[in-house]
Amino acid sequence: MISKLTVMVQDDRGRVNRAQLTVVGVFHTGLREIDDALFRVPLEQGQKLLGTDRVELIALGLRSTDDWGQVQQVIDKEFPALEATSFAELDKVYYQHSVDWLAAQFGVIRLIILAIVVLGIFNTVSVSVLERKQEIGNLRANGESVAEVTWLLVLEGAGLGILGAALGIVMALAIDLTILREGILMPPAPGITRQFHVLIEFQPVMAVFAFLLGTAATLLATALAAVRVVRMPIGEALRSV
């Protein structure tokens, strides 16, 4: 069903112009104050209604906000008469403050998660080393030096850390590409009229950081536990249960 509506506007000279337009589609932004007032018309029709052939504003949609720096350089070089302004600068009061608040919130959550992960790694690795006192005592009784046994345990911890971190990254990538491919459906937030999807982005930089953190935590936990156990008297280590 084709719907028509009449649009009336005031041009730059104060005159009232009108035009009968055909509705070809409906779009939603999720914000009621925008959805109730915003509509789009072709550029030629808009210029005709306003009685001008000028263009005052050009809005560009980018794939990521990280691309703005390159786009701004191209605009400044190819179109020096235009003033390139990012969305963050246009809406500092609401957008930038919200971004800063969320970044701080996510930073605290990230630190809590990292602390839990590191403590879990420390506990698991340390217990696994401490439970092998008899094995370490046998190595020491067979003539292995403190340095040799410590190095052996550190190499074992490094292998476990690298293997565990690599498997964790692979599993995270597999879950992101399969189960979470369409994102997580969230209920409407305050001021929003529709549900929205939260997409989980796999970032290589964070994957490298997680790999290094897991490996380093495993190495450190193994080294601390190994030094404690290896320096025990051989007889006490052999009698440990």
C-alpha positions, 0 to 999 in steps of 0.5 A, a space after each residue: 500500500 502506497 502512502 502519501 503525505 504533505 510536507 510544509 517547510 519554511 525556506 531561507 527567505 521565510 516563505 512557506 513551501 509544500 510538497 506531496 511526497 510518497 512514503 517508500 519506507 520506514 526506518 527506526 533509530 530506537 530513540 523515540 524523540 528522533 523517530 517521532 520527528 525525523 524523516 528523509 527526502 531526496 537531496 533535490 526535493 529538499 533543496 527545492 522545498 528550502 529554495 536553495 541549491 546549497 549543501 550545508 552538512 554532509 554526514 558520513 557513516 564509517 565502519 568503525 570510529 577508529 577510521 575517522 583519523 584517515 578519513 579526516 586526513 583525506 578530507 583536509 587534503 582533497 577538500 580544504 574548503 570543508 570542515 571535518 568534525 567527528 561525532 565525538 566532538 559534535 556530541 561531547 556532552 552526551 556521547 563522550 561522557 557516556 563513552 568515558 563512563 562506560 570505559 571506566 566501568 569496563 576497566 574495573 570489570 576487566 581488572 576484577 576478571 583478570 584478578 580472578 583468572 590470575 588467582 585461579 591459575 596461581 592456585 591450580 599450578 601451585 597446588 599441582 606442584 606442591 602435591 608432587 613433593 615425593 616426585 621432586 624428592 626422588 629427582 633430588 635423591 637421584 642426584 639432580 641439582 636444585 637448579 636442574 629440578 627448578 628448570 624442569 618444573 619451569 619448562 613444564 609450567 611454560 608448556 602448560 601455560 602456552 598450551 592452555 592460553 592457546 586453547 583458550 583463545 581458540 575456544 573463544 574464537 570458535 564461540 564468537 564465530 558460532 554461538 555468538 555470531 548474531 550477538 546477544 539480544 538485550 532488552 530496550 535500554 532507558 529511552 530506547 524503544 526497541 531491543 538491540 543486539 550486543 556483538 562480541 568482537 574478537 580483538 587480536 590485540 586482546 588475544 595476544 594480551 590474554 595469551 601473554 598474561 596466562 603464560 606469565 601467570 603460569 610461569 610465575 606460579 610454577 617458579 614460586 612453588 618450585 623454589 619452595 618445594 625444591 629447597 625442602 630437605 630430601 628426606 622430608 620431601 620423600 616422606 610427604 603424602 
